[in-house]
Amino acid sequence: MTIAIVGAGLGGLALARVLHMNDIDAVVYERESSRGARGQGGMLDLHSGTGQRALREAGLIDGFHAIARRAGQDLRLLEPDGTLLLQEDTPDDAPLERPEVDRADLRNLLLDSLPEQAVHWGHALESADTGLLHFADGSSAPYDLLVGADGADSRVRALLTDARPVHTGQSVVELGVPDIDRTHPDLAAMVGRGNYWVLGSGQSLSAQRNGDGRVRVYLGFHHTAEDWFARSGIPFGDPAAARVRLIELFAGWDARFTALIAACDDTVLPRAVTTLPVGLTWPSRPGVTLLGDAAHLMPPVGQGANMALLDGVLLGLALAARPDDHPAAVKEYEREMFERTSAAGRQSAYIQEILASPDAGRKMLAFFQPG
Ligand SMILES: Cc1cc2nc3c(=O)[nH]c(=O)nc-3n(C[C@H](O)[C@H](O)[C@H](O)COP(=O)(O)OP(=O)(O)OC[C@H]3O[C@@H](n4cnc5c(N)ncnc54)[C@H](O)[C@@H]3O)c2cc1C
């Protein structure tokens, strides 16, 4: 039995880890050339009942506690005129309900738990026939069970469903302030130790402190078309001019918020927010399945990584429990995964709806403090 996992993201690596713990051979094919080839992005919050549960099953919870940031749970919620709606500071002895972790640290924890040769770097999947994978460098490899853990733009997905990610109407520009404590202590104090959200009508600014002292800033524009970046007047190739244009787009917002944009460095990245249909399923096929974003891409409001980790672990456990009947194991995994991730997808879509609504700040406050 040859198990091929395409994608060394969180979900694919969680699966590889559980298979390794159960002495089941598997190969992970990853298009990046090495673990450090690309920045892994910012922080993730891992929830006790899902992402942390997965790490516990994978024998990695102690390693996780060593890299988790309790204070990352802090939250400040504001309105564009500067009104503070909510401030939650995490006490030192608070439970680790949903601590933040640096995505690169988490990926390294998973990678370090696998044998060196488990991941075949530099293998970008182009296509898959029955039983054979074809890579961009012209090489190929056989498989009996193929697991698509290849993220939002999955190539494996087409073997199971015609569904494709669609634009949610939200366009995000990512920026960041490096080493903020030293370079802009006033802004560092404003953002605090965790998440900082300013929600306006159809527009938002969120900032998040990362483990390396960088604050990532995400400027969200709702109700936008797919070609919005091209029509926005933001010159992405000229970061200084892009910041000036972005400040223009935030005209009327409190000066502290536009000061945060002005303090950003030359990273200015357009990110369109896309999702798969909530509740997507497919008829089970014995030799192929999907996990993580490949199966259920949802808005980035805190569920995707948690679901991907748990998918990987539960698929691994199902395969270990039925070593002689992989089709049944896959079916069992998919049944649970469809139900669990549909619920997470519905909740994410609901939060996304709040973010896009007029008076988003007050609505989010009511979400956090119901009644
Ligand atoms: C800005 C932002 C913030 C987020 N914050 C959170 C959060 O706080 N909490 C949370 O739970 N989720 C969060 N998410 C969502 C989360 O990042 C994803 O849901 C999660 O990373 C999905 O994991 P995955 O393993 O399915 O896919 P990925 O992490 O995308 O990994 C896919 C892997 O497959 C590889 N790959 C792709 N195509 C190929 C190919 N053709 N051949 C070989 N390899 C390939 C990629 O290089 C990558 O390594 C956030 C997302 C964004 C964009």
The ligand as an ORCA input file, in Angstrom:
! r2SCAN-3c Opt
* xyz 0 1
  C      -4.300     35.548      6.789
  C      -4.767     34.206      7.278
  C      -4.930     33.993      8.649
  C      -5.392     32.773      9.104
  N      -5.560     32.607     10.462
  C      -6.018     31.425     10.918
  C      -6.175     31.199     12.350
  O      -5.880     32.048     13.188
  N      -6.643     29.994     12.760
  C      -6.966     29.006     11.866
  O      -7.412     27.927     12.295
  N      -6.804     29.176     10.528
  C      -6.345     30.348     10.034
  N      -6.183     30.514      8.692
  C      -6.490     29.400      7.779
  C      -5.340     28.410      7.703
  O      -4.154     29.097      7.369
  C      -5.597     27.304      6.683
  O      -6.909     26.826      6.813
  C      -4.598     26.144      6.866
  O      -3.285     26.580      6.630
  C      -4.933     24.985      5.936
  O      -3.946     23.980      6.039
  P      -3.711     22.970      4.855
  O      -2.680     22.005      5.336
  O      -5.011     22.439      4.372
  O      -3.165     23.851      3.644
  P      -1.878     24.757      3.540
  O      -1.411     25.194      4.864
  O      -2.213     25.789      2.523
  O      -0.767     23.781      2.941
  C      -0.844     23.301      1.630
  C       0.540     22.827      1.219
  O       0.438     22.218     -0.073
  C       1.491     22.667     -0.900
  N       1.025     22.555     -2.289
  C       0.073     23.280     -2.913
  N      -0.082     22.886     -4.179
  C       0.798     21.871     -4.370
  C       1.122     21.051     -5.501
  N       0.497     21.216     -6.683
  N       2.087     20.102     -5.349
  C       2.718     19.922     -4.147
  N       2.457     20.683     -3.068
  C       1.507     21.652     -3.173
  C       1.717     24.114     -0.453
  O       2.985     24.579     -0.827
  C       1.541     23.986      1.062
  O       2.753     23.644      1.703
  C      -5.713     31.723      8.200
  C      -5.519     31.928      6.831
  C      -5.058     33.159      6.368
  C      -4.909     33.376      4.873
*
